[in-house]
Amino acid sequence: MKAAASIFSPSVPLVVLLLCVVAGLSAVGPAAAQLGARSGLPDSSAETSRSPEHAAADGSEQSAAEVPDELRSPRATMATFLRAMNDIKRGDPERINQAQRTLDLSGVSALVREERGRDLAWLLLQVLDRTRKVELEQIPDMARGEPWVFARYQKGVVRIARLKDGRWLFSADTLSTLPDVADELSRKARVEGLSTAEYLPWHLRLRQQLPASFKQKGFLLENWQWLGLLMVVAVGVVLDWLVTRLLRVFVRGWRKRNNHAAFADLDDDMLRPFGMMTMALIWWSGIAWMRLPESALLILLVAVKFLASAAGVWAAYRLVDLIAAWLRHRSEQTENKIDDVLAPLIPRTLKVFVTVVGIVFVADNLNIDVTGLLAGLGLGGLAFALAAKDMVQNLFGSLTVLLDRTFTVGDWIVVGDHEGTVERIGFRSTRLRTFYNSLVTIPNARFITADVDNMGERQYRRMKATYGLTYDTPPDRLEAFCEGLRELVRQHPYMRKDYFHIYFNSFGASSLDVLVYVFWETPDWTTELQERHRFLLDSLRLAHRVGVSFAFPTQTLHLHRGDEAPPKEQWSQADAFSAGQAAAMAVVSAGRDTVDR
């Protein structure tokens, strides 16, 4: 088995959990203090440690605040709690949130407040049911006053106290001793007509059925909690191994069914994060329902939440890689070059989106106030805006290229002093492969204002050349050569037939110059070079067949000798005009006869 398979070892998840626990230990203290301060709830220890006289005095000093009707008095708070718990029994589990609102959870860390508050609500209901039937009419309906005591026990007191903001809640000291009070009343029968056992969460019912030896507290936790932690960890590791193996088989089979080069680089273990995420979710559920002490719950739950969040982001990244492979496969099957640009851009966009969602998810699970964090960034907003100016310009530059279709992957472009073939278009920059094989990276912001010459968008590729023939070439040969070139244009498949010019154009210093002005309709530069090569070779073969020669720069020196013939007869101007007109008429007439023939 390859070395990568070692990630399936059961020890690896345990090491990951241990690392997360260490990270949680280093972050829980300051985070909990910060979050508790940010929560806006009063300090329950300070509230409950005061004497009733001080509490009443503080209450009288508070201005009339907007207090919810369901929490405006001890009677309203008790009624709200009982109605919420009864609604849960009737099948509305979401009402647990309303029940938690009646509890002063300011003494519980915000990181585990939801899980701890849910257990405390059920424990409070058990204590009430095992004490006496609640008569709402006997509970005071006062907006101000001293804390109201429901009952006193050996290990604690159940009371409803008024906070500084005017709300009446089950006090924090009541909640801190509630587990001990519940154990104290565990053997006491419930009040007749108040049956709650079948509605309790399974972990609370399980603990009630355990023998006393399992409930004894050994090292930090009760014996049954240690056993439960061991079982939860074992189940998570086994499911991690099982899910990973199944996904490996699935990826291997899927890759064989889709036998394509785009999927050849996919690893069999690319969906490995889903196994780790399954393990983290099992641990999360198990730890949350084991009624652990707050200190242990805080450390373990924060670590597992972080592990689940990290595994979720990692799994989403792997899914994006799978989507990227599929997009590459689809883009290779189409002729549209825009697909070649979007295929790499879409996965990068999705990864940025996954990262943002992952950060928000982690912050939400750790109860981090993202709004306050963003507000804090306002102090450095100006510096951030200046630093991000180039990034924003590059982003708009990439959007300009995509929306205007200035160029695409594979195009030959010229931008300023840079010329080459486009290899990749990203959010920040575009990469050009020059013709001497170097790689030039151009920020996309330049494309907003720069002049881009897209040679790849040319419909036709032009060639303008001058063929120089020797001065001893007869006119008929010259005419035959020009017509032969025109026929080559008409016969070559890639050459433009509706527009070209091939004519005897000028008398050069050492040659008779023939203008060749032709076009090719080719998709790329390689094809253009091949067709240009083909046309030039055919031109050379045509010259040999017609019997003309290409001139090269020469000079002819004439030496005057004394025995040469006397000069020709000198004509008058009128005779010269007449002779020239007659010769021209003869040439034109001969040309017409040639055309007629």
N, C-alpha and C positions, 0 to 999 in steps of 0.2 A: 504494500500500500504506500502511496506517495506520502512525503513528509507533511503535506498540508492536512492530511487526515488527522493529525494529532490534535486538531482543534476540537475534535469530538470527545476528547478525554474528559471524564466527569470532573477532573480537578480544575479544569480551566474555568467553568462557571463559578466555582467556589472562589477561585483567585479573583475573578472579576468582582464578585460580591464583596470580597474583603477589601479590594481597592476602593469600591464605592463607599463602603462603611467608613474607611479612613477619610475619604473626601467629605463624607457627611459629618464626621466628627469635627473636622476643621471648619466646616461652614455652618453647622447648626447653631453654635453659640451666638456669633454676631448676627446671623440672619434672623434667629428667633427674637433677639432683643430688638433689632430694627423693625421687624414686622409687628412685634407687639406694640412698639411705640407708634407705628404707622396705623394700627388698626383703629385708633381713636377711642377705644374702650377704656374706662377708668380702671385704676389699680384696685382689684377686689380685696387684696390683702390689707391695703390701707383703709378701705371702706369698712371691712368687717372687724378690723382690730379696734375701731373706735367704740366707745361706749354708746348705748342707745341715746343718751342725752346729746352727745356730740353729733351723732348721726341726724337726730332731729333738728339740731341747731343748723347743721349744714344744709339740711333740706329746706329749712325756712329761709335760708339766705339765697337759695337758687331762684333765678327768675323762672317764670312760668314758661316751660318749653313745650314743644309739640310732641306729646307723648302718645303713642298708639293706644287706642281704646282697649285693645286686648292685653295691654301691659300697664294700665293706669292705676291698678290697685292689686292687693294680694288676691282678692276674689277673682278679678279678671285674669290674672296670670295663671291661677290654678285652673280656671275654667278653660282657658286657651290650651293649656297642656293636656288636660284630660280629653278635650274634644279632638285634638290632633292625634293622640294615641288611639282613641276609639275609631277615628277615620282610617288609621292604618290597619286596624283589625278588620275593618269592612272592605279592605282591598285597595287602599290609596296610599302606597308606600311613600309618595312624595311629601306627605304631610309630616314626615319626620323633621323636615326643615323648620316647619312652624313650631314643633315641639322644642327644637333646639333653641329657638329664639327666646324661650322662657328661661333658659339657663344662663347664668353668668359665667361664660367660658373665657373671661379675660385672663384667668390664671393658667389656661391651657395654651401651649404654643400654637401659633397660627398654622404651623406646618402640619399638625395632626389634629387640628380642632374639629374638623368634620368627622373623622373616624372616632375620635374620643367622645365627641358630643353625642353621636348616635348610641354608643354603648351606655353613656351616662343617662340618657333619656329612658332607656329600657330598665336600667337598674333603679332609677327613681320610681318608675311605675311599679316595679316589684315591691319596693319598700312601702309605697303607699298602699298597695293591695294587701300587704301582710300586716299592716298596722291597724287601720280602721277604714270604714267607709267615709269618703269625703262628703261632707255636707256643705255645699257652697254658701247656704244662707248663714252659716255660722262663721264664715270667714269675713273679716272686715273689708268693707268696700271704701277704703279711704285713699286719697291721693297722697297724703303725707302722714308721717308718723313713724313709730318705732317698727323694727322688723317683726313680722308675724311668725311665730313658731308653730309648726304643724305637730311635731313630736320630738321628744328627746330620747336618746338611746345611750347605751353604755359607750359606744364608740363614736358617737357623733350626734348632730342635731340637724333636723330638716327645717329650714326656715326660708322665708321669702323676705328679702330686704330691698329697700329703695336705693337706687343708685343716684349719683349726682345729676344725671340727665333726666330724672323723674320716672324712670322705668322701674317696675317691681319685678325682680327676677329671683329664682332660686339661687341663693348666695354661693359664692365661690368656696367658702369653707364647708358648706353642705356638700358640694360636689367632690371636694378633695377627700372627704371621709365616707362618701357614698359606697364604694366597694366594700369597706369594712362593715358598714351598717347592713349591707345586703347579705354578707356572710353571717352576720349576727342573727338575721331573721330567716336564714335559709331553711331552718328546720321548723319554723313556725308556719302553721297552715294559713292559707289566704282567707280573707274575709269572705263569708258565704256570698255567692253570686258574682264574685269578681275573679274570673278565670282568665289568666294571661299566658299560661304555660305554652299553649299550642301556637301562640303568636310570637313568642320570643325568637330571636335569631338563634340559629342552630348552635353557635359556639356557646351561648349562654345556657341553652338547654343541656348541651353536652357536659358543661362544667357541673351543672346541678346533679347529673347522674354519676359523676366520678366519685370513687371512694375518697375518704379523707386523706389517705396517704398520697394521692396524686395532687391534692390541693396544698400540700405542705410546701413552704417556700424554702428552697435550698440555697443555691448560689444565684443571687439576683432575681431569679424567676421561680415560679412554681414548677413542680415536677412535670405536670401535664403540659406546661408550656414548652419546656425543653424538648419533651417528646414530640409535641406538635411541630416545633421548628424543624426538628430532624426529619420528620415525615414530609413537611412542605418542601424542604430543600431537596430531598430525595425524589419526590414526584416531579419537581421542576427540572432537575437534571435528566431524569429519564425521558420526560417529554421533549426536552431540548434535543437529546440524542435521536429520539424517534422521528420528530418532525424534520430534523436536518437530514436524516437518511432518506426519508420519503421525498423531500424536495430535491435531493441530489439525484435520485432515480428519475424524478419528473423532468428535471432540466436535461439530463442525459438523453432521455427518450424524446423530448421535444426537439432537441438539437439534431437528433438523427432523422426525425420526421421532416424537419426543415433544413435539409442539407444544403447550406449556402455558405459562401465565404464570409458573409457578414456575421454569421453566428459561430464561426470556427473558433474565435478567441474567447467565447464565453466559458467561464470556469464552471465545473460541476457544482462547486460550493458557493456560487454567486448568491443564492438565497439563504445562506447560512444565518444572516441576522434574524430571520423569522423564527428559527429555533430558539435563539437567545431571547427574542421578544416574548415567545410563549412561556419560556422559563421565568422571565421577569414578571409577567402577568400572574402566573401561578403563585409566585412568591408574594406579590403585592396583595392578592386576594387572601392568601393564608395569613400573612402577618396582620392585615387589617382586622381579621375576625378572631384573633387569638386573645384579646383582652390583655395585651401586654401593658406593663407599667409605662407611664408617659415617657420616661427617659429612654427606655429600650425601644418603644414604639417610634419615638422621634428619630433616633439614629437609624434603625433598620428601615423604616418606611421612607425616609428621605433618600437613603442609599438605593433602595429598590425602585423608587420613582425615577431617580436619575438614570439608573440602568435601563428601565423600560423606555424612557424618553430617548436615550442614546441609541438603543437597539431599534426603536421605531424610525428615527432619522436615518440610521444606517440601512435599514430595510428599504426605506423609500429611495435612498440613493441607488441601491441595487436595482430596484424596479425602473428607475430612470435609465440606468445603463441598459437594461433589457429593451426599453422603449427606443433608446438611441440605436441599438443594433437593428431593430425592426425598421426604423426610419431610414437608416443607411441602405437596408435591403430594398425598401420601396423606392428610394431615390435613384438607385442604380437601374431600376426597371423603367424609368421614365426618361424622356428626352428633355424635359423642362429643367433648365439649369437653376431655377429658383429653388427647386427641391434640394439641390446640392448645398445651397446656402442655409436653408432652414433646418436641414438635418442635424448639423452640429449646434445651431443656435437654440433650438427647442430644448434639447437636454440641458444645456447650460442654464436656460431660463427656469426650467423645472427644478434644478438643483438649488438655485437661489431661492425659489419659492419654498422648497422643502426646508432649507436652512432657516428661513424666517419663521415658518410654521413651527419648526422644532424648537426655536428659541422661545416663542410664545407659549408652546406646550410645556416646556420645562419650567418657565416662569410661572405659569398657571398652577402646575402641580406643586411647586415650591412656595406658592402663595406670595410671589414677589409682585409688588405693586408696579406694574409696567407703566401705568399712567404717571406715577411719581417719578419713575426713572426717566421717561421721556421729557417730563417737565424740567427735570434737573439738567438735561442736555441743553435746555434753552440758554443757559449761561454761556455755553461754548458754541452756540448756534452760529454766530458770525464766523468764527474760526473754521467750523465745520463746513459752512457754505463756501468759504473761500477755498478750502482744501478740495471740496467736491466739485468745484467749477469745471475743471478739466474733465472729470469723470462724466458730468452731465453733458458737456459738449460732445464728448466721444459717443455717448449714448445716442444723442440726437443725430450725430453724424452717421452712425450705423442705421438708424431709422430712415434717414434720408437716402442712403444707398439702397435699402430694401424697398422703400416705397416708390422712389423714382426709377428704380432698376438702372442705376448709373452703370453698374457692371455686375458681373457674377463670377462665380468660381470658374477658372479656366480661360477668362478673357485676357487678352493682351492689351494693357493700358499704359498710358504715359501720364504721369502726374509730376509736374515740375521737372526736376532733374532725374526722376526715377522712371524706369521703364522695365516692364516684366509681365509675367503671367500671374494672375491672382490665384493663390493657393488656399487661403482661408479668410473668411470675413467674420470677425468677432464683435463683441459689444464695445470693446475698447479700441481695437486696432485691426488693420488689414495687412496681411502678409503677401509680399510680392516675391516671386522667384525670378531673379534677373537672368539675362541671357548668358552671363558668365557664372551662373549657378550660385550666386550669393542670395541671401534672404534679407529682404528689406521690410521692416515693420513701420507702417505709417499710421499715426493716430487718426481715428475716424473723424475727429473734429476738422481736419484739413479738407475733407470732402464737402463740407458745407459751403465753402467759398472758393475752393480750388477749381481750376480748369482741368477737367479730366478728358483726355483723348482716348476713347475706347476703340482701339484698333480691332478688337474682337467683334464689334458690332457692325463692321463694314459688310455691306452686301456684296460688293465687288472689290477685288484686289487689282490695282492698276499697275501696268508697266509702260513706261515711256522711254523709248530707246531710239538711237540713231544708228542705222547700218551704213557704214561708209564703203562704197564700191570704188574700184580703181577707175581712173579717168579714161582708160582705154575700153571701158565697157560700152558696147554698142547700144543705142537707144532701144532696139527691139528686145535685147537681152534684159535691159533694165526694166522694161515694161513687163516682161514675162516673170521676172523675179518678184516684182510687186504684186502681180496678180496671184502668183503662187503663194505668197504670204497670206493674202486675203483668203485663199482656199483653205490654208491650214487653220485659220481662225474658224472658218465655217465647219471644219471637220473635228476639231478638238472638243470633247464633250463638256469640259468645264468653262470654256471661253464664251464670253458674251457675244451673241450674234447680232444684236440689233444696234450696237453702237461700237464702232472701232474706226481707226484712220490709219491707212498705210499708203503713203505717197512719196514720190521723189520730192524732197523738200528744199534742198539748197545745194549750191556748189561750195564744198568745203575747201580748206586750204590745200588738202591733198587727197580729197575723195569726193565722190558724188553721194550726197547724204540722203538716205531714205528714212523718213519718220515712221516709226512703228508705235502706235498708241492703242493698246489693247487692254482688256479686263478679263479677270477670272472670277467666277462665282464659286468660291470654295469656303468650307466651314471653318478652316483653321489655317494657321501659318504653315504647318507641315504639308498639307495638301497643296497650298499655293507654291511652295518651293518645288514640290514634285512636278506640278504642271508647268511651272516656268522652265524647269530643266528640260522637260519634254518638248516644249515649244522651241527653245533655243537650239536643241539638237536637230529638230526637224528643219529649222531655218538653215542650219549649216548643210544638211543633206540636200535641201532644195537648191542652195547656191551651187553645189557641185553638179547637180543634174542639169541646171539651166546653163551653166558655163560662165558664171560670173565669179569674180574674186573680190575678197574684202581687202580694202586698202589699209595701209598703215602710214603713219606720217613720213613723207619723203620730200626731197627737193631735187629738181632737175636743173642742171647748169648747162646753158647753151653757150658755146664758144664761137665767136664770129671769125670767119676766115676770109681772106681777100678774094679767093676764087669763087665765092658763092655767087649764085645768080643775082642779077640786078633786081632791085625792088619792083613790086608789082605796080601796074599802072595806077596813078592817082586819079580818084573820081572827084567830080564836083559834088557839091551838096545835093543838088537835084538828082544827079545820077545815082548817088549813094542811096537816097530815099527810094528811088524807083527799083534799084536792085534788091534792096532789103524787102520791099513789099512783094516783089515777085517771088523771092525765095520763100517768104512766109506763106504765101498762097500755095506754093507747091508743097510745102511741108504739111499744111492743113489738109490739102486735097489728098495727099498720100495717106494721111491718118484716117480720113473719112473712108477712103477705099479699103483700108485695112479693117476698119470696123464693119463695113458692109459685108466684106468677105467672111 
